[in-house]
Amino acid sequence: MLDISLTADVPLGPFQGTPVTVHSAKGKNAKLHATATCTHLRTRDVVTAESPLNAETIARMCSRCAEWGRWAPPETSLGIFLQALRGLGLVYQLQCYTEPGPDESWDEAEVRQSAALLHSDPAEPAAGVGDENGDENGDEESDDEDWEARDEAERLRDSVLSAWRGAARSLHQAQATVVMFSWLAPWAQPQLTAKQQYLESLRAQATLFVDPEVLLAAAAAAAMRQPELPVSDTVFSAIGTTEEVTTRLRALWRRWHAEAQGGWGRPGQRTYGPTHGIRPNRKGYAQARAAADALVASWESRIQEAAAASEPTALRWVTAQLPEVKDDASYRSDQGFLAVLDDWTIGVLVTYLTDADWATRTLTLRVPQLIADRLLADSALLDCESHDEQPTLTGPAPAPSPIRPGVFDDTPVRGRQPLTADHLRLLRSMRAGADELYLVFSTAGGAEVLPVPVLERRLAGGWQCFLLAGSSDLPADVIEPWVREVGPRPEDREGLWPERVREPHDPLFAEDLALAQGATRAAWLVFDEAQAEPNLRLLAMARGVQDLRTLDGGYDHDGRSRGLPRAVWQGLLAHARDFDLEPFEAPKATGWRNGGSGIPLGVLADVQIYTTNANPRIQGKGHSPFCPHTRERGVVDADDLLTVSDLLDNDEYDWCSKCWGYAVRRLTDTQLSYYRAAHRLHDISQQLDREQGDHDDLDRATLGHQLRELADWAPPGEDHWHTSGAHRWRRIVRELQAKAEAARNSTP
């Protein structure tokens, strides 16, 4: 079993002597642990101290913590360095694919025999040939044995190619890590050399399964355009109408063309048939089948002629850069890199490879002109470039490691180094903090909270900043009490979505708009309860963002959002259906309802509204970031930003009827208090309106008390309210008080 632990002989470079927190039992030689909860730490008297990271400290680490222990936060420079070494990192990669393992137990003779079998044409199956002595059964058994041998040969071929891909990927990861941390090069070089030699031996075995002539013919097939099809030939009348003949012949061409250009199969190993699905005893079937075979044979002849005419001995130099290994943790480890290439491309690489720099994924090939043309024309999988002379692969230029103390939040702020695109690429490649929000500072924008994709885009444009903290760095003394205050997710679904309170005088009225309810949504709307605290950390960071559109992380290469989790968006925004602006609308002179009460918006005027379309002149309804029509994707950069004041000033918006068209930024305590007070005042106004009912039912004492309370309303924690809206508010209260007094006097 390979060792994946951090070992004492690993050079630590600039991290030598970095203080790390250790936990141990009492004793001078006690094992050191990364956490006090390590299962190998069996004592009640745990000693916690700081120790310099050096060979002596590493030698004393317990085996479990040496493999997986968190000796530093994963987003710090030291955390990234340790993650690159341990687990399936450099220490492991230097030990694997240096020699044949248990799964690579084949020998050279076995490979050659299997390759020769696959290069030969399959034996034609017996077609009713036999005699009275039962030779027909013997022929069938021979055929079965032949196909079983071919299946075994194909499995061996696939195993060799899989081992070559795995060894190449491992060498790439090891070399790329050494480039990141250049002080590791002398220590890692012996194992890197062994990996290169074993990779070359696997490549030599893989070439035995590839026929260069087939690769050349496949390149000719790729350049071949669909010829004119004989759809009007009467020999194909057994297929059906002219339309059916056209459909089947086009399908025949597509299938032949895909197989001819995409794999290693020889012409005799391909199977086609436009007569599939037609009874063999149908009139004209045999003639149609023979004509189809002749048509395919003519296509095969054309590509063979094109391959022969291309001067296969005229070779060109081509450099090819492989795709990056996908950094999405949801993928299996074999995705990206060589795994996305088709059989033909893999065959070209193993056959014509002359040099390789696996750290930068750059390969040098010496290929026939026809193959070079196809490589250069098809840029979907490989980034290729042609050269007149043999290119020299120099590898990455020697440079100081971008990962060192002082880049991320592992040193005092005064000692921080500027953040660069290389830092973020390494952060993402280590899958540490890739989905975090970061508090950064720049002279252009001051302090901002941004996701990694936005930081990448800005740095690519020359922007400069340094990193202050990530969401995972928020103090536990602040976050943990908040987690306890929010509490665990209730077992019943009704607890997740409490019934809406509609009575404005109820203390829980408009609770769905509150910040506290947002925290509950962020923590509870998760599949795994362990995600509750990370979501609350993200929510705490995002609440201070002025424009939520800046948190749009875009989409990855497969169309998945790189933004905030949906639960965090629920914590930042409330649904439009819960936000009632009737009290702030102007009163209506006619109609069965008097409309609003004309209450000033006050502190609600600048509350943010997010929608997909706020322009009535642009076709399409406006949708909420939570609407199913937007796939509930949260806020993106292309959304429109309004304010509550904008909503009241324009009644021409075209909103979606399902989501009400927008989402509203959750209200602060002051805004929520004013929203509740305005609804209470509006409710009193409706009660006092003579057109709304009989005054005999009014509780005048209660109304008077409520109006006195509302007259003295002020933002929580303040004694006075001094804004333009305050005077209008008090005037409305006085008018209602006068109306209440008039109603009292008019009652017999």
C-alpha positions in Angstrom: 0.0 0.0 0.0 1.4 3.4 -1.0 2.2 5.9 1.7 0.2 9.2 1.5 1.6 10.7 4.7 3.7 13.8 5.0 7.3 12.6 5.6 10.1 14.3 7.5 12.4 14.3 4.4 10.1 16.6 2.4 11.8 20.1 1.9 9.6 22.8 3.4 11.2 25.7 1.7 9.8 29.1 2.9 7.4 27.3 5.2 10.3 25.8 7.3 9.7 26.9 10.9 6.2 28.2 10.3 4.3 27.9 13.7 1.5 25.4 13.7 -0.9 24.5 16.5 -0.3 21.0 17.9 -2.2 18.9 20.4 -0.7 16.0 22.4 -0.7 14.0 25.5 1.7 15.0 28.3 5.2 13.7 27.6 8.3 14.9 25.8 8.0 12.3 23.0 4.2 12.2 22.7 2.7 12.1 19.2 1.5 15.4 17.8 -2.0 15.8 16.5 -3.7 18.4 14.3 -6.9 18.5 16.4 -7.7 17.8 20.0 -10.5 15.4 18.7 -8.2 13.1 16.8 -9.2 9.5 17.5 -5.6 8.6 18.1 -5.3 11.1 20.9 -6.5 9.0 23.9 -6.1 11.2 26.9 -8.2 13.7 28.8 -5.3 15.9 29.6 -4.7 17.4 26.2 -1.8 19.8 25.9 -2.1 22.5 23.2 0.9 24.4 22.0 2.6 26.0 19.0 5.5 24.2 17.3 7.6 25.1 14.4 6.9 23.1 11.2 10.2 21.2 10.6 11.4 17.6 10.2 11.3 17.0 14.0 7.7 18.1 14.2 6.7 16.0 11.1 8.4 12.9 12.5 6.3 13.2 15.7 3.0 13.6 13.9 0.5 10.8 14.4 0.0 8.7 11.2 -3.6 9.9 10.7 -2.8 13.6 11.1 0.2 13.2 8.9 -2.1 12.0 6.1 -5.2 14.1 6.5 -4.7 16.5 9.5 -5.6 20.1 9.1 -2.4 21.8 10.3 -3.4 25.1 8.6 -6.6 26.5 7.1 -6.9 25.1 3.5 -7.1 28.6 2.0 -3.8 29.8 3.4 -0.5 29.4 1.7 0.6 26.7 4.1 -2.7 24.9 3.8 -2.4 24.8 0.0 1.2 23.6 0.2 0.3 20.7 2.6 -2.7 19.8 0.5 -0.5 19.6 -2.6 1.8 17.1 -0.7 -0.5 14.8 1.3 -3.4 12.6 0.5 -3.4 11.9 -3.2 -0.9 14.8 -3.8 2.8 14.8 -4.6 3.9 12.2 -2.0 1.5 9.7 -3.4 2.0 10.5 -7.1 5.8 10.1 -6.8 5.2 6.5 -5.6 2.7 5.3 -8.2 3.3 4.6 -11.9 7.0 4.1 -11.4 6.9 0.3 -12.3 4.2 -2.2 -13.2 1.6 -2.6 -10.5 -0.8 -5.4 -9.7 -3.1 -4.2 -12.4 -0.3 -4.0 -15.1 0.7 -7.7 -14.9 1.0 -8.3 -18.7 4.3 -9.0 -20.5 5.7 -7.8 -23.8 5.0 -11.1 -25.6 1.3 -11.0 -24.5 0.9 -7.5 -25.8 2.5 -8.3 -29.2 0.3 -11.4 -29.6 -2.9 -9.4 -28.8 -1.9 -6.6 -31.1 -1.3 -8.9 -33.9 -4.6 -10.6 -33.4 -6.5 -7.3 -33.5 -4.7 -6.2 -36.6 -5.9 -9.2 -38.5 -9.3 -9.5 -40.1 -11.9 -11.6 -38.2 -12.5 -15.0 -39.6 -15.7 -15.2 -41.6 -18.4 -17.2 -39.7 -19.4 -20.5 -41.1 -22.4 -20.2 -43.4 -24.1 -23.6 -43.4 -20.9 -25.5 -44.2 -20.7 -28.9 -42.7 -21.1 -32.6 -43.2 -22.9 -35.5 -41.7 -20.2 -36.0 -39.2 -21.1 -32.8 -37.4 -18.2 -30.5 -38.5 -20.6 -27.6 -38.4 -20.6 -27.7 -34.6 -16.8 -27.7 -34.6 -16.7 -24.6 -36.8 -19.1 -22.8 -34.5 -16.9 -23.7 -31.5 -13.8 -22.4 -33.4 -15.6 -19.2 -34.2 -16.6 -18.7 -30.5 -13.0 -19.3 -29.4 -11.8 -16.7 -32.0 -14.1 -14.0 -30.7 -13.3 -14.8 -27.1 -9.6 -14.3 -27.9 -10.4 -11.0 -29.6 -12.4 -9.9 -26.6 -9.4 -10.7 -24.4 -7.1 -8.8 -26.7 -9.4 -5.8 -26.7 -9.5 -5.8 -22.9 -5.7 -5.9 -22.8 -5.5 -3.1 -25.3 -7.9 -1.0 -23.2 -5.8 -1.8 -20.0 -2.6 -0.7 -21.6 -4.1 2.6 -22.9 -5.8 3.2 -19.5 -2.4 2.6 -17.7 -0.7 5.0 -20.2 -3.4 7.7 -19.5 -3.1 7.2 -15.8 0.7 7.4 -15.8 0.6 10.5 -17.9 -1.9 12.2 -15.7 0.1 11.2 -12.6 3.3 12.6 -14.1 1.5 15.8 -15.1 0.2 16.3 -11.5 3.6 15.5 -10.0 5.6 17.8 -12.4 3.0 20.6 -12.1 3.3 20.5 -8.3 7.0 20.6 -8.4 6.8 23.7 -10.7 4.5 25.3 -8.1 7.0 24.7 -5.3 10.4 24.8 -7.0 12.3 23.9 -3.8 10.9 20.4 -4.2 12.6 19.7 -7.5 15.9 18.1 -6.3 14.1 15.9 -3.8 11.5 14.7 -6.3 13.7 14.3 -9.4 14.7 10.7 -9.0 11.1 9.6 -8.8 10.0 11.8 -11.6 12.7 10.2 -13.8 11.4 6.7 -12.9 7.8 7.8 -13.8 9.0 9.2 -17.2 10.7 5.9 -18.0 7.7 3.8 -17.1 5.4 6.1 -19.0 7.6 5.7 -22.1 7.5 1.9 -21.8 3.6 2.0 -21.6 3.6 4.2 -24.7 5.7 1.8 -26.6 3.3 -1.0 -25.8 0.3 1.1 -26.8 1.8 1.8 -30.2 1.7 -1.9 -31.0 -2.1 -1.7 -31.1 -2.2 1.2 -33.5 -1.9 0.9 -37.3 -0.4 4.1 -38.7 -2.1 3.4 -42.1 -5.5 3.3 -40.4 -4.7 6.7 -38.7 -3.8 8.1 -42.1 -7.0 6.8 -43.7 -9.1 8.2 -40.8 -7.5 11.6 -41.4 -8.5 11.3 -45.1 -12.0 10.3 -44.0 -12.3 13.4 -41.8 -11.5 15.6 -44.7 -14.0 13.9 -47.0 -17.3 15.6 -47.6 -20.6 13.8 -48.2 -20.7 12.7 -51.8 -23.8 12.7 -54.0 -25.9 9.8 -52.9 -27.7 7.5 -55.5 -31.1 8.0 -54.0 -32.8 7.6 -57.4 -31.2 4.3 -58.2 -33.9 1.7 -58.6 -31.7 -0.9 -57.0 -32.7 0.6 -53.6 -36.4 0.4 -54.3 -36.7 -2.5 -51.7 -35.9 0.1 -49.0 -39.1 2.1 -49.7 -40.0 5.5 -51.2 -37.4 7.9 -52.5 -37.7 9.8 -49.2 -37.0 6.7 -47.2 -34.1 5.8 -49.4 -32.7 9.3 -48.9 -33.0 9.1 -45.2 -31.4 5.6 -44.9 -28.5 6.5 -47.3 -27.7 9.7 -45.4 -27.8 7.7 -42.1 -25.5 5.1 -43.8 -23.0 7.9 -44.7 -23.1 9.5 -41.3 -22.4 6.2 -39.5 -19.6 5.2 -41.9 -18.0 8.6 -41.8 -18.1 8.7 -37.9 -16.5 5.2 -37.7 -14.0 5.8 -40.5 -12.6 9.0 -38.9 -13.0 8.4 -35.2 -11.4 5.1 -34.4 -8.8 2.4 -35.3 -11.1 -0.1 -37.0 -10.1 -1.5 -40.4 -12.6 -1.5 -43.2 -13.4 -5.2 -42.7 -14.2 -4.6 -39.1 -16.9 -2.0 -39.8 -20.6 -3.0 -40.1 -23.2 -0.9 -41.9 -26.6 -1.5 -43.6 -29.3 0.7 -44.9 -31.5 -2.4 -45.2 -31.6 -2.9 -41.4 -35.2 -3.5 -40.3 -36.3 -4.8 -43.7 -37.2 -8.5 -44.1 -34.4 -10.4 -45.9 -37.1 -12.2 -48.0 -38.4 -9.0 -49.3 -38.1 -8.6 -53.1 -34.9 -6.8 -54.1 -33.4 -7.1 -50.6 -30.2 -8.9 -51.8 -29.7 -6.4 -54.6 -30.1 -3.4 -52.3 -27.7 -4.9 -49.7 -25.1 -5.6 -52.4 -25.5 -2.0 -53.8 -25.0 -0.6 -50.3 -21.9 -2.6 -49.8 -20.5 -1.4 -53.1 -21.3 2.2 -52.1 -19.4 1.9 -48.9 -16.5 0.2 -50.7 -16.3 3.1 -53.0 -16.0 5.5 -50.0 -13.3 3.3 -48.5 -11.5 3.3 -51.9 -11.6 7.1 -52.0 -10.0 7.6 -48.5 -7.4 5.0 -49.3 -6.5 6.8 -52.5 -6.4 10.1 -50.6 -4.1 8.6 -48.0 -1.8 7.2 -50.6 -1.7 10.5 -52.5 -0.8 12.5 -49.4 2.9 11.4 -49.3 2.9 9.7 -45.9 6.6 10.0 -45.6 6.4 13.8 -45.7 6.3 14.6 -42.0 5.5 17.8 -40.1 6.3 19.0 -36.6 3.3 19.8 -34.5 3.0 20.8 -30.9 -0.3 19.9 -29.1 -1.5 21.2 -25.8 -3.8 18.8 -23.9 -7.0 20.0 -22.1 -6.7 20.9 -18.5 -7.7 18.5 -15.8 -11.1 19.5 -14.7 -11.1 21.2 -11.3 -14.7 20.4 -10.5 -14.8 18.2 -7.4 -18.0 16.6 -8.6 -16.0 14.8 -11.4 -14.2 11.6 -11.0 -10.4 11.8 -11.1 -10.2 10.4 -14.6 -12.0 13.3 -16.2 -10.3 15.9 -18.4 -6.8 15.8 -19.7 -6.4 12.6 -21.9 -9.8 11.1 -20.9 -11.8 13.5 -23.2 -9.8 12.6 -26.4 -11.2 10.2 -29.0 -9.6 7.0 -30.1 -8.0 8.5 -33.2 -6.4 11.3 -31.3 -5.0 8.9 -28.7 -3.7 6.7 -31.4 -1.9 9.7 -33.0 -0.4 10.8 -29.7 1.1 7.4 -28.7 2.3 6.7 -32.3 4.0 10.0 -33.2 5.0 11.4 -29.8 8.7 12.5 -29.8 8.9 14.8 -26.8 6.6 15.9 -23.9 6.4 18.5 -21.2 3.8 17.0 -19.0 3.9 19.9 -16.5 2.5 22.3 -19.1 0.6 19.5 -21.0 2.5 20.2 -24.2 3.5 17.4 -26.6 5.7 17.4 -29.7 4.6 15.2 -32.6 6.2 14.3 -35.9 3.2 13.4 -38.1 2.3 13.0 -41.8 0.9 16.1 -43.5 -2.6 14.7 -43.7 -2.7 14.0 -40.0 -1.2 17.4 -39.3 -3.9 19.1 -41.3 -6.6 17.3 -39.3 -5.0 18.2 -35.9 -4.7 21.8 -36.9 -8.3 22.0 -38.3 -9.9 20.4 -35.3 -9.3 22.6 -32.3 -12.1 21.3 -30.1 -9.9 18.9 -28.2 -6.3 19.9 -28.7 -4.6 23.3 -29.1 -2.2 22.5 -32.0 0.5 24.5 -33.8 2.6 23.6 -36.8 6.4 24.2 -36.9 8.9 24.0 -39.8 11.6 22.8 -37.4 11.6 20.6 -34.3 10.4 22.8 -31.4 12.3 22.8 -28.1 10.1 22.3 -25.1 11.8 24.3 -22.4 9.0 23.8 -19.8 7.9 26.6 -17.4 10.4 29.3 -16.9 12.1 29.2 -13.5 10.4 31.6 -11.1 9.8 32.0 -7.4 6.8 30.0 -6.2 3.7 32.1 -6.2 2.5 30.3 -3.1 4.5 31.5 -0.1 3.7 33.1 3.3 2.1 36.5 2.9 -0.2 35.9 -0.1 -3.3 34.6 1.6 -4.5 35.4 5.1 -1.7 33.8 7.0 0.4 36.8 7.9 -0.4 40.3 9.4 -2.1 42.6 6.9 0.9 44.9 6.7 2.9 42.1 5.3 0.5 40.8 2.7 1.6 40.4 -0.9 -0.5 41.4 -3.9 -2.9 38.7 -5.2 -2.3 37.4 -8.7 -4.1 35.2 -11.2 -1.5 32.4 -10.5 -2.5 32.4 -6.9 -6.2 31.9 -7.8 -5.4 29.2 -10.3 -3.5 27.3 -7.7 -6.2 27.9 -5.1 -8.7 26.4 -7.5 -6.5 23.5 -8.5 -6.2 22.6 -4.9 -10.0 22.8 -4.6 -9.5 24.8 -1.4 -11.7 27.8 -1.0 -12.7 27.8 -4.7 -16.4 28.5 -3.7 -15.5 31.0 -1.0 -16.2 34.7 -0.8 -13.2 36.8 -0.2 -12.8 40.2 1.4 -10.2 42.0 -0.7 -8.8 45.6 -0.7 -7.8 47.7 -3.7 -6.9 51.3 -4.1 -9.6 51.5 -6.8 -12.5 50.1 -5.0 -11.6 49.9 -1.3 -12.8 46.9 0.6 -15.0 44.6 -1.4 -16.5 41.1 -1.0 -16.0 39.0 -4.2 -16.2 35.4 -5.4 -13.1 33.7 -7.0 -14.4 33.9 -10.6 -14.9 37.7 -10.3 -11.4 38.1 -8.8 -10.0 36.1 -11.8 -11.7 38.3 -14.3 -10.5 41.5 -12.7 -7.0 40.3 -12.2 -6.9 39.3 -15.9 -7.6 43.0 -16.7 -4.6 44.3 -14.7 -6.5 45.0 -11.5 -4.4 44.9 -8.3 -5.6 44.0 -4.8 -4.6 42.0 -1.7 -6.7 39.5 0.2 -7.9 40.3 3.7 -10.0 37.3 4.6 -12.2 34.5 3.3 -15.6 33.5 4.7 -14.0 30.5 6.5 -11.8 32.9 8.4 -14.6 34.7 10.2 -14.1 34.2 14.0 -15.7 31.2 15.5 -16.7 33.3 18.5 -19.0 35.3 16.2 -20.2 32.5 13.9 -20.8 29.7 16.4 -23.2 31.6 18.6 -25.1 32.6 15.5 -25.3 28.9 14.4 -26.7 28.1 17.8 -29.2 30.9 17.6 -30.5 29.7 14.3 -30.8 26.2 15.6 -31.0 22.8 13.9 -33.3 22.3 11.0 -36.8 21.1 12.1 -37.8 17.6 11.1 -41.2 18.6 9.7 -41.4 20.5 6.4 -44.0 23.0 7.9 -41.3 24.3 10.1 -39.2 25.3 7.1 -42.0 27.3 5.6 -44.1 28.8 8.5 -47.6 30.1 7.6 -47.6 33.7 6.6 -48.9 36.2 9.2 -51.3 38.7 7.6 -52.5 40.7 10.6 -50.3 43.8 10.7 -50.6 44.2 14.4 -49.2 40.7 15.0 -45.6 40.8 16.3 -44.6 38.2 13.7 -46.1 40.2 10.8 -43.6 40.5 7.8 -41.2 38.1 9.5 -40.5 36.6 6.0 -38.8 39.8 5.1 -36.4 39.9 8.1 -32.7 39.2 8.2 -33.3 36.6 10.9 -35.6 34.6 8.6 -32.9 34.9 5.9 -30.4 33.3 8.2 -32.8 30.5 8.9 -33.3 29.8 5.2 -29.6 29.8 4.5 -28.9 27.3 7.3 -32.0 25.0 6.9 -32.4 24.8 3.1 -29.5 22.3 2.6 -29.2 18.6 1.8 -26.4 18.2 4.4 -26.7 19.9 7.7 -22.9 20.2 7.8 -23.4 22.9 5.1 -25.4 25.1 7.5 -22.3 26.8 9.0 -20.5 27.4 5.7 -23.7 28.9 4.3 -24.0 31.3 7.3 -20.4 32.3 6.8 -21.1 33.1 3.1 -24.3 35.0 4.1 -22.4 37.1 6.7 -19.9 38.1 4.0 -22.5 38.8 1.3 -24.8 40.9 3.5 -22.3 43.8 3.2 -22.2 43.7 -0.6 -23.7 46.9 -2.1 -24.7 45.3 -5.4 -25.5 41.6 -5.3 -24.8 41.3 -9.0 -21.1 41.5 -8.3 -21.4 38.0 -6.7 -22.2 36.4 -10.0 -19.5 33.7 -10.5 -20.7 32.8 -14.0 -20.8 29.2 -15.1 -18.3 26.4 -15.4 -17.4 24.5 -18.6 -20.4 22.3 -18.3 -22.9 25.1 -17.6 -23.2 24.7 -13.9 -23.4 27.9 -11.8 -20.2 28.9 -9.9 -22.2 31.4 -7.8 -23.5 31.2 -4.3 -25.6 28.2 -3.1 -29.3 28.7 -3.6 -29.9 28.7 0.1 -27.6 31.7 0.6 -29.5 33.6 -2.1 -32.7 32.8 -0.1 -30.9 34.3 2.9 -30.1 37.5 1.0 -33.4 38.0 -0.8 -37.1 37.7 0.0 -39.9 36.8 -2.4 -42.0 39.6 -3.9 -45.3 38.0 -2.8 -44.3 38.7 0.8 -43.6 42.4 0.1 -46.8 44.5 0.1 -46.5 48.2 -0.9 -50.2 49.1 -0.7 -49.7 51.5 2.3 -47.3 53.6 0.3 -49.5 53.9 -2.7 -51.5 57.1 -3.3 -55.1 57.0 -2.3 -57.7 56.4 -5.0 -60.5 58.8 -5.6 -62.9 56.2 -7.1 -63.4 52.5 -7.0 -64.5 50.0 -4.4 -61.1 50.4 -2.6 -59.5 53.6 -1.6 -56.0 52.2 -2.5 -53.1 53.2 -0.4 -52.6 55.7 2.4 -49.8 57.7 0.7 -47.4 56.9 3.5 -43.9 58.0 2.7 -41.4 55.3 1.8 -38.8 56.7 4.2 -36.1 54.2 5.0 -37.7 51.8 2.5 -37.1 54.0 -0.5 -33.6 52.6 -1.3 -34.4 48.9 -0.6 -33.1 46.9 -3.6 -35.2 45.0 -6.1 -33.7 42.4 -8.4 -35.4 41.3 -11.6 -34.4 39.8 -15.0 -36.1 42.6 -16.9 -37.2 46.0 -15.7 -37.6 47.6 -19.1 -41.1 47.5 -20.5 -39.7 48.3 -23.9 -37.7 45.1 -24.0 -39.7 42.0 -24.9 -40.1 39.4 -22.1 -41.5 39.5 -18.6 -39.5 40.3 -15.6 -38.7 37.3 -13.4 -37.5 36.8 -9.9 -34.0 35.2 -9.4 -36.0 32.4 -7.7 -38.5 31.9 -10.6 -38.6 28.5 -12.2 -38.3 30.3 -15.5 -34.8 31.4 -14.5 -33.9 27.9 -13.1 -33.8 29.5 -9.6 -30.3 30.6 -10.3 -30.0 33.6 -8.0 -28.8 37.0 -9.1 -26.5 37.3 -12.1 -24.6 40.2 -13.6 -27.2 40.8 -16.4 -30.1 41.3 -14.0 -31.7 44.7 -13.5 -31.4 46.5 -10.2 -34.3 48.8 -9.0 -35.3 50.3 -5.7 -38.7 50.3 -4.0 -39.0 54.0 -5.0 -38.7 52.9 -8.7 -41.5 50.4 -8.2 -43.9 53.1 -7.0 -42.9 55.6 -9.7 -43.8 53.3 -12.6 -46.8 51.0 -13.1 -45.8 49.8 -16.6 -43.6 46.9 -15.5 -44.5 43.5 -17.0 -44.0 41.0 -14.2 -44.3 37.2 -14.3 -47.5 36.0 -12.7 -45.9 33.0 -11.0 -43.0 34.8 -9.1 -44.4 38.3 -9.1 -41.5 39.5 -11.2 -38.7 40.3 -8.7 -37.1 39.6 -5.4 -36.4 42.1 -2.6 -33.3 42.6 -0.5 -34.1 41.5 3.0 -35.0 44.3 5.4 -32.7 45.6 8.1 -34.2 45.9 11.6 -34.9 49.6 11.0 -36.5 49.0 7.7 -38.6 46.1 9.0 -39.8 48.2 12.0 -40.9 51.0 9.6 -42.5 48.5 7.2 -44.6 47.1 10.1 -45.4 50.5 11.4 -46.6 51.7 8.0 -48.9 48.6 7.7 -50.3 49.2 11.1 -51.0 52.9 10.2 -52.6 51.8 6.9 -54.8 49.3 8.6 -56.0 52.0 11.0 -56.7 54.3 8.1 -58.8 51.6 6.4 -60.7 51.1 9.7 -61.5 54.8 9.9 -62.6 55.2 6.3 -66.3 55.6 6.3 -66.6 53.6 3.0 -65.0 50.5 4.6 -67.6 49.8 7.2 -69.6 51.0 10.3 -67.7 53.0 13.0 -69.8 51.3 15.6 -67.5 48.3 15.6 -64.3 50.4 16.2 -62.4 50.0 19.4 -61.6 53.7 19.9 -59.5 53.3 22.9 -57.2 50.8 21.2 -57.1 53.0 18.0 -56.1 56.0 20.1 -53.3 54.0 21.9 -52.0 52.6 18.6 -51.9 56.1 17.0 -50.0 57.6 19.9 -47.5 54.8 19.6 -47.1 55.3 15.8 -46.8 59.1 16.3 -43.7 58.5 18.4 -42.2 55.9 16.0 -38.4 56.3 15.5 -35.7 53.9 14.2 -34.8 51.2 16.8 -32.2 52.5 19.2 -32.8 56.2 18.3 -34.9 58.8 20.1 -35.8 61.0 17.1 -36.5 60.7 13.5 -35.3 63.6 11.4 -36.0 63.1 7.7 -38.4 64.7 5.1 -40.6 61.6 5.4 -40.9 62.1 9.2 -42.9 65.3 8.8 -45.3 63.7 6.4 -45.6 60.6 8.7 -46.6 62.8 11.6 -49.1 64.7 9.5 -50.8 61.5 8.5 -51.0 60.3 12.1 -52.5 63.7 13.1 -55.1 63.4 10.4 -56.0 59.9 11.5 -56.2 61.1 15.1 -58.5 63.8 14.0 -60.6 61.4 12.0 -60.8 59.0 15.0 -61.9 61.9 17.2 -64.6 62.9 14.7 -65.8 59.4 14.5 -66.1 59.3 18.3 -68.0 62.6 18.4 -70.4 61.4 15.6 -71.4 58.3 17.5 -74.7 58.7 19.3 
